[in-house]
Amino acid sequence: MSRISDLIARKGAEDPALAQAFAQEREGLEVAVALAKLREDMGLTQRALAERSGRPQSTIARIENGSMNASVALLGEIASSVGKRVELRFVDA
């Protein structure tokens, strides 16, 4: 584990609210990275993905930079627009 992971684990054990906030941020980051990777793997710009999905480019940018908490429905619409689907899994914390 890295120093930051150790610190987060230690502080999270002391403060459940901090642990929960970190978990939510981590999930948002995973979504952001997954969307950016999908787009880049397909050779699309944010604008091109936005046009295909019928969403503003700013929506794609906000999801990718983590400032927007995208719903599963929105992610599904974006995925469908490029012939993909969203797969949702529950894993141990």
C-alpha positions, 0 to 999 in steps of 0.5 A: 500500500502507498503512504496515501492509502495507509493514511486514508485507511488509518483516518477512515478507521477513525472517522467513518464519514471520511471513509464514506466520502473517500469511497464515493470520490473513488467511485466517481474517479473510476467512472471518469477514467472508464468513460475517458478510456472508452472514448480514447479507445474508440478514437473519439474526442469529447465533442464527437462522443457528445454528438453521438450521444446527443449530449453537450460536450460539457457533460462529457467533460464534467463526467471525465473530470469528476465534477459530475456524478453521472447516473447509470441511465446517463452512462447507459445512453452514452454507452449505447450511442457507441454500441456498448453497454454499462456493466454494473457490479457490486464488489467487496469494499 
